[in-house]
Amino acid sequence: MNVAPRTRLNYKQALAWLYGLQRFGIKLGLENIRRLLDELPRSGGFQAAVGDLEIALHCKVIHVAGTNGKGSVCAMIDSICRAQGYRTGLFISPHLVTFRERIRVKGKMISEEAVADGLTMIRDLIADWDPHPTFFEVTTALALKHFGDEKIDIAILETGLGGRLDATNAVQSDVSVITPIGLDHEMWLGNTLAQIAGEKAGIIKPGVPVVSAPQQPQAEEVIRARAAECRSPVQFVNETYHASPVALRGEYQKQNAAIAIAAVQAANIQLGEKAIVRGLAAIEWPARFQKWDERTIIDGAHNPNAARILAQTWREVFGDQKATLVLAVLSDKDLRDICEALAPIAESVLLPKIRSERGAAPEELSKVLSDITPPLSCSITSTIGDALMLARAKPNPILITGSLHFAGEVLAHLRGEPAAFEECAQ
């Protein structure tokens, strides 16, 4: 398809255009992404699969869905495959500080120039499309185009929302990986565990092996049924990995490591024991029980299940010592269940006003926390800086949590860098 070229965007302009696509909201479905991938100029990186609407990358593809642990499992797969010498492409969401975190090749973030060039081309291609592709569809296309240009060996794709109708599901995979499923994004995925599991299990494709974390019975039943329908072998990974150290803290990360290893093996990717040991020891994955300094932990737990796992990990590391909790949660989350999960490990709570438009008002969180028995001492602060200053004045270790968006804002503040939403500011 010939497209008349327009002015090339620089990096900030490209991101401003991309973020402007958020006005189209979330549109689950595969028609736009299939059309987009089919019409993108190609450099040999991907093509339409013959006789199938799915897109086939010229490499091994590991596709990961689930409610919690997707990012950690993707990071582990990427790290151990790189340790083996493979050229990997990693696509994850959301990003914490810079958009470039979402797309990486061999562990290195996509360059500003590649983002600008790719988004300029996509902008020109889809200028008159109706319906117009969304932020996530365009970002997925950018990632896959970049992976094609870079001629990767293995692509690790994390679903953005759900699975069945997620843009990443337009790609033909070599293994489908499902991490623990819980209640989250009910507005889009359904109000029951079975409904949500149905959306996540939608990444299972005919004859493609499935690797799953242990699941609650309702979710396991759905996964087994979908795998049987697709005649796909399914493996539930019940063991944990203890053969060598895992850089990410928490017992649950050892189970994530076992899932990651099983996924690589199910994709028939050759992997030596030394690469597993080196890869798991070398993972860097911010905001997953990240130790910022001797008394400060940053974790992006953003739903009740993740909050419960975080509380468990806190006890594993700090025992009975309680935290000064610095908390911010997005307004569409289950505020009460998240607060109830974290309350037992908190001595007091600081509630900063964050700059995300999606953030729950600190006053609303304060009311939720005051209704918990026993009620927690809460203080509302106008900025993250004020909250951190007050937290450091207390003797307790500090736990910063409630949202990956919030974790990213805190990391940007601590590093003295622009926050994610400031990156495209003119």
N, C-alpha and C positions, 0 to 999 in steps of 0.2 A: 504494500500500500504506500503510495507516494504522499508525503506530507510536506506542505510548504514550511520551510524553516522560519522560525521567529528568533528574536533576540535571545542569545544565550544567557541563562540565569547564572549568577554567582551562587556560592554556597548558601548565604543567608537568604537571598531571594528565592532560591529553590525550596528551602525549608518553609519560608513564608507561604509560598504557593501550596506546598504539600499540606501544611497545617490548615490552610484555608479550606481544604477538602473535608475537614471535619464537619462542615456545615451540612454535608450529605448524610451524616450520621453513620450508624452501623447498619449495613445491609448484608445479611447472611445469604449466601448463594454463590454458585460457581460460574454462572454464565459470563459475567463481566471479566473475571480473571482468566477464564479460558480464552475469551476473545482477545484480551490484552496480551497474553503470552503468545497466542497464535500470530498476532500482527506485529509484535516487536521485531525489529531487525535483529537477526541472529548472527552470532559468531561461532556457531557450532556447539553451543552450550546446552541447548534444549530444543526439542522438536515435538510436534504433535505425534502422539503414538498412533501407529497405523491401526485403523479399525476401532479406535477408542477415542473418547473425548478427553481422556486424561493426558497430561503433559509428562513426557519422559525426559528426565535429565540424563546426560551421558555420564553417569557416575552412580555409585551406590547412594541410596536415599534412606535415611532413618527418620521417621515421622513420629513425633511425640505429642500426645494429648494427655489430659488429666486435670485435676483441680489444683493439687499441690505438688511441688517437687519437679515440675516440668523443666524449669530453668536449670536446676542443679543437675538433673540427669543429662540434659543436653550438654552442659558444660563438662561433665565427666566424660561423656562419649567423645566430645571434641578433644579433650586433653589426652586421653589414652590413645586415640587414633593418631594425633600429632606426634606423640611419643614413639609410635611405631614407624613414623616417617611419612604418613599419608598427608596429602594436601587437602585440608578440610575446609568446608564452608559452613558457617554457623549462622542461623537466622533465629533471633529470639525477640520477645517483647514482654513488657515495655522496656524502654531504656531508662536509665537512672539520671544521668547527667547530660550526655550527648547522644543525639540521634544515631551517630555512627556506631554506637555500641550494638545496634540491632543486627548489623551485617559484618561478618568477620571472615577472613580467609587466613588460614594457618595462624589463628590467634590474633591477627592484626585487624583493627577496625578499617572499614572502607574509608578511602580518602575523601576529603572535602571535594576535590576535583571530580572524582568518580560519581559522587552524589549529585553534584551540579550538572554534569554531563548527562547522567542517566535520567534525572528528573526533567531536564530540558527536553530531551527526546520524548519522554512519555507525555509531558504536557502538550507538545505539538501533535502527538499521535491521537490523543483523546479529546482534543479541544471541543469538538462538536458532538461527542457521544451523548446519547440519552438512552438509558440511564448512565449518569456519569460515574466512573469508578470512584471508590471511597479511598480514604487515607490508607487503610490497611491493604486494600487490593493493589494500590500503586506501590506501596512499600514492599509487598511480596514480589511484585514484578521486578522492581529495582534489584532486590536481593538475588533473584534467579538469573537475571541478566548479568549481574556482576559475577555470580558463580560460573556462568557460562564463559564469560570473558577470561576468567582466571583459570579455567580448565581444572577444576578441582577433582579429587578422587572420591570424596565422600561429602554428601550434604546432610546436615542435621537441621531439621525444620521443626520448630516449636509452633504449635497452633496458637492463634491469637485468642479465639473465643469458640468454645465447643469443639467441633471437629468435622462433623458431617458436612456442614455448609461453610466451613472456614476456608479462606482463600488458599491456604497451604494444601488443602485436600485435592486441588486440581493436579497435583504432582503424583505420578506413579511411584510408590515406595517399595523398598526391599524388606522392610520390617515395620510393623505398627507397634508403637510402645504406648502403654497407658499407665500413668502414675496414679496414686490414690485419688479416688473420686469422692467429692463431698458436695454440700450445698453451696452454690455460688452462682452469680449471674442468673438468678432465677427468672428475671424478666425475659431473658433470651432463650434459656435452655430448659425451662420447666421447673415446677415446684416440688418434684419428688426426685429421690435418688435414682430411681429407675429411668425417669425421663432424661435426667442429665446424663446418666450412663449411656443411654441410647444415642445422644448427640456425640459424646466422646467416642463411643465405639463405631461411629460412622467413618472413622479413618481406616477401619479394617477393610481390606480389598481382597477380591477373590484370589485364593491360593497364596496370599502373602502371610508369612508367619507373624504371630502376635506374641508380644512379651508384656505381661501385666504385673503391676504390684499386687500384693494381697488387697482384696476389696471387701467391702461389706456385702453380705449375701445378695441384696437386691441388685447391686452393681455387677457382681460376679455372674449372676444369672444372665443378665443382659449381654455381657461380653461373650460368655460361652455361646449364647444363642446366635449372636451375630457372626462369631467365628465359624460355627457349624453351618450357618446359611452360606457363608463364603467358602466353605471347605478349606479353612485356614487353620493350620496347627496353632494351638494356643498354649503358652507356658506361663503359669503364675509363679513368680519368684518369691518364695517364702523365706529363704535364708538371707542372712546379712553377710557382708564382706569383712573378714577380720585378718586376712593374710598379711596386710601391710597398712601403714598409716594412711588416712584420708585427710586431706588438708582442710576440708569443711568440717566444722564441729557439730557434734550431736549424733546420737545413736541412729537416728533416722537416716542420716547421710550414708551410713554403712549399708543400709538397705538400698538406698538410691544407687550406691556403687555396684551392688550385685545386679540391679536392674540394668544399669548401663553396660556392664560386661556381657550380660545375657543378650542384650539387644545387638551388640556388635557381632557376637558369635552367631546369632540367628540370621544376620544379614550376610553370613559367609564371608566376613572380612577377617583376613589372617591377622592374628593378634598374639604376641608373645607375652609371657609372664612378666618380663622385665619392663615392657611398655606399660602394662597395667600398673605396676608398682610406681614407675616414674610418673605416669600420667595422673594417678590419684593423689600423689604427693605434691603435685605442682599446680593444682587447680587454684585459680583466683576467681572468686565469684562474689562480688560485693553485695552487702545487705542480706546475707544469709548467715546469721549469727556472726557477723563480722566484728572482730575485735579492733576498734579504732585506736584505743590506748589501754592502759592497764585497768581502767575501771569503766570503760564505755563500750557497749555492744549496740550494733545497729542491725536490725532485722526487718525485712519487708513483709512480715506476716499480715495478711489483709483479709482473712476470713476466719470463722470460728475454728475450723480444723487446724489451720496454720497457727492460730494463737495458742491452741492447746498443745501442739507440738513444741512451740517456742517455750511455753511454760515448763514443759517437761525437760527440754534441753537446758533451760536456766537452772533447774534443780540439779541436773547432772553436773553442771560446771560450778555453780555457786552454793549448792547445798541449801541450807535454810536461810541464807542471807537474802534479804529482800532488796528490791530495786527502787530507785527513784525512776519512775516511769514517765517518759516523755512521749506523749501519745497524740496521733492525728489519724483519723480514719475517713475514708471517702463516704459521702452521704448515702450512697446506694447499698452500703454493706449492712450486715446485721450487727448494729452497734452494741446491743445488749449482750449478745452471745460472745462477741469479741472481748468486751469489758469483763464479763464474768469469767472468761478463761484466763485473763491476765491478772485479775484482782488478787488471787492468792499469793502471787510473787511480788506484789507491789507494796511498798511502805507508804508512798505518796505519789501523786500524779501531777504532772505539769502539762497544760493543754495550750500549745501555741496556736496562733492563727496562721494557717499556711496559705500560700498564694494560689494554690489550685482552686479553680472555680468549683470543682467537684467535692471539695473538702467539707465534712460535717462541721457545723459551727461549734466552737469550743463550749459554748453555753449548753448546747444540746448534749454533748458528751459529758459535761459536768453533771447534768441532771440524771443521766443514765447511771453514772458512777455513784451519785448520792443515794440512788434507790437500791443499790446492791447492799446486802447484809454480810458483814458490817460495812457501813459506808466508808469510802476512802477520802482522805484529805486531798482536795484538788485546788490548783491555782491556775488561772487563765493568764497567759502572757500574750503580748501583742506581736512578738516576733520569735523566730527560732533562736536567735542570738540571746534574747532575754531568758528563754527557757533553759538553754544550756548553761548560762551563767548561774542561774538559781540552782540547777541540778548539781553543778560542780561545788557549790557552797555546802551541799549536804554530804554526810559521810558515806552514804550507800553507793554501791555500784550503780551505773546508769544504763537503762535500757530504752533505746529509741526505736519505736515501732508503730504499726498500725496500717501502713500502706507502703508499697514500693515507690509511689510518687513522692510520699513524704520522705522516705529514706534517701531518694535521689536529691531532694531539696536540701536535706541535712548534709549529705556528702558534698554537694556543691558549696554550701556555706563553709564547711570545715576545710575544704581544699582552696577556698578563695576563688572559685570558678563561677561562671554564669550558670544559673539553674537551667534545666532543660527548656522551660518555656521562654527563657531569655535568649536562647541560642540564635533564633531567627529574627530578633529585634533589629530594626534598621537603625 
